Amino acid sequence: VQDLAQKLFASNYYTIEAEVAFAGNGAGPETLLKNLAAIDNVQSVDLIGNIFQVGASRNVASEIARVILASGASLHSLNKRAYGLEDIYNHYFKVKENGQSH
């Protein structure tokens, strides 16, 4: 399952979620969004509420933590998402519906 997931989600195989709280004297969400996107191998960064979702081609969890803490924000949690059978199934059928092939 892990090998298949890595092949299907190669560009964003690692999805890391970081829950943060912003301090009044630190960097704001927009600055932190840009700084996280500048980390090597990061493909995407989204902010949903107070959770950053970072997609990367390698595990960049330590760099994410470093950037968040350096910005003056508080890091409440850092979680790496694991892809399972349901994700593979959904991806496969989404690709099929769009007329793409593997």
C-alpha positions in Angstrom: 0.0 0.0 0.0 2.8 2.4 0.9 4.7 1.8 -2.4 1.5 2.4 -4.4 0.6 5.5 -2.5 4.1 6.9 -3.1 3.7 6.3 -6.8 0.3 7.9 -7.0 1.0 10.9 -4.8 4.7 11.3 -5.8 4.7 15.1 -5.9 2.8 15.5 -2.6 3.6 12.2 -1.0 4.1 13.9 2.4 1.3 16.0 3.7 2.1 17.6 7.0 -0.4 19.6 9.0 0.8 22.2 11.4 -1.6 23.8 13.9 -0.4 27.3 14.9 -1.4 30.3 17.0 -0.2 33.7 16.0 1.4 36.1 18.5 0.6 39.8 18.2 4.3 40.7 17.7 5.2 37.8 15.3 4.7 37.3 11.5 1.2 37.1 10.2 -0.4 34.2 8.3 0.5 35.6 4.9 4.2 35.9 5.7 4.3 32.4 7.2 2.5 31.0 4.2 5.2 32.4 1.9 8.0 31.2 4.2 6.6 27.7 4.3 6.2 27.7 0.5 9.9 28.6 0.2 11.1 25.4 1.9 12.9 23.1 -0.6 10.7 20.3 -2.0 7.4 21.9 -0.8 4.8 21.7 -3.6 1.8 23.3 -1.9 0.8 25.2 1.2 -2.8 25.9 2.3 -4.1 27.6 5.4 -7.4 26.3 6.8 -8.4 28.1 10.0 -5.2 27.9 12.1 -3.9 24.8 10.4 -1.3 24.9 7.6 -1.4 21.9 5.2 1.9 21.5 3.5 2.4 19.1 0.6 6.0 18.0 -0.2 7.9 15.4 -2.1 9.9 14.6 1.1 9.4 14.8 4.8 10.0 18.5 5.7 8.5 18.4 9.2 11.6 19.7 10.9 11.9 22.6 8.5 8.2 23.4 8.9 8.6 23.5 12.7 11.8 25.7 12.4 10.1 28.2 10.1 7.0 28.4 12.3 8.9 28.9 15.5 11.3 31.5 13.9 8.2 33.5 12.9 7.2 34.0 16.5 4.1 31.8 16.1 3.3 29.0 18.5 3.3 25.4 17.2 0.5 23.5 18.8 0.8 20.3 16.7 2.6 18.8 13.8 1.2 15.7 12.1 2.2 13.7 9.0 -0.7 12.4 7.0 -0.4 8.8 5.9 -2.1 7.7 2.7 -4.2 4.5 2.9 -6.3 2.3 0.7 -9.2 4.8 0.7 -7.0 7.6 -0.6 -5.6 5.3 -3.3 -9.2 4.2 -4.3 -10.5 7.8 -4.4 -7.5 8.9 -6.4 -7.8 6.1 -8.9 -11.5 6.7 -9.6 -11.1 10.5 -9.7 -8.4 10.0 -12.4 -10.7 7.6 -14.3 -13.6 10.0 -14.1 -11.4 12.8 -15.6 -10.4 10.5 -18.4 -6.8 10.3 -17.4 -4.8 7.1 -17.2 -1.8 5.8 -15.3 
